[in-house]
Amino acid sequence: MPAGVHLKRARTYRPDPDVYERAREAVQAVDSTMNEHINAFLLWLVHETDELPERPPKPAGRSRQRRS
């Protein structure tokens, strides 16, 4: 395949920078990639699977924050 030619059209995704950085670290911790995790989540979302992608243990001292 020639350079610059892709089988799938690119999509624009603009996550919050802090969330993206933490997610990047999380996928590395479970030996995965952001692309694999996003695709796995999307398959779960559209009921193609009941399995969510692996995630690392919750960091000590970090409380879950909800965004509104």
Order of alpha helices (4+ residues) and beta strands (2+ residues): alpha-alpha
